[in-house]
Amino acid sequence: MPKTEPEPIREPRGDHLLTPENCVVTFIDYQPEQYSTITSTSTEAINLGVVALAKLATAYDVPVVLSTVGVDLGVNTGTTEALRSALPDVEEIDRTGVNAWEDADFRDAIRATGRRKVVIAGLWTEVCLTFPTLDMLAEGYDVYPVIDAVGGISPVSHEQAITRMVTAGAQPVTAISFGAELMRNWARPDSDNLRTVMRWYFPERARLGLE
């Protein structure tokens, strides 16, 4: 017998997997100064992952927190256009410190969502991603670094940072796996949210020559 109906939706806030109702997405320090020193991957690869993540968060109405460092100090510029254009209505929270969790405005923004699952992307992997991840894990959050949307100053820095986060309890995901986890079933009415992003993502990946 053909299957055309979705399975029942599990309680979305209490689901142990990610749902649009139980997580928040945060982007930390996607600024030109950060990109300029990354050698673990390419700018194009990072942008493919981070823009896909932003598109998916927007499509599924997941709360987004966007942060920068050193803009008000005059030492850095703001979020790059690639990400900024995907999040036109999200206000930037600027900081002076490299660990976003030590900034009260950033912490308040995450806490204000009332969500304990944090999907996190940041540059560099070994600093701006790792430090808040470790702090949030210590405070009992479930933290999901988006590994194909980040990069470090060297391959070893990037890889060791991932090991450090995973050892502490972080659960790595990728941008498209995040979207599939939110969508969950192709027969649901909102499955086109993921289809739309994938129709952009795979041709863009091919155009960039990324594997």
Buried (B, 14 or more C-beta within 10 A) or exposed (E): EEEEEEEEEEEBEEBEEBBBBBBBBBBBBBBEEBBEEBEBBBBBBBBBBBBBBBBBBBBBEBBBBBBBBBBEEEEBEBBBEBBBEBBEEBEBBBBEEBBBBBBEEBBEBBEEBEBBBBBBBBBBBBBBBBBBBBBBBEEEBBBBBBBBBBBBBBEEBBBBBBEBBEEBBBBBBBBBBBBBBBBBEEEBEBBEBBEEBBEEBEEBBEEEEBE
